[in-house]
Amino acid sequence: MTVVDLTRNKLIDKLLTIRNQKILDTITEYLDSVSKTTGPLELSDFERKTLEQSHLDYLTGKFKSHTEIDAEDKKWLSQK
């Protein structure tokens, strides 16, 4: 996996945790403006499948909030 792929995947992970609509709208506007100047974003089959699975997980409630993950991390760290 290239550095670009790793960076893109990190951004996707971060985007999935954002719950603030204003922030998401701002990011969407920015990406829309970049897409107009650089052309459409081309995704690999892996990236497309990953996004589709992430979207399905979100729609079916198979995700944890940032607060839940923080609590699990603290619990796990306290057991070490």
DAWOQUI-V52884 format. One record per run of one state. SS is the DSSP state (helix for helix, strand for strand, loop for the rest). FROM is the first residue (numbers start at 1). LEN is the number of residues. If there is no record, write none. Layout:
SS|FROM|LEN ; SS|FROM|LEN
//
This chain:
loop|1|2 ; helix|3|15 ; loop|18|3 ; helix|21|18 ; loop|39|6 ; helix|45|15 ; loop|60|6 ; helix|66|13 ; loop|79|2
//
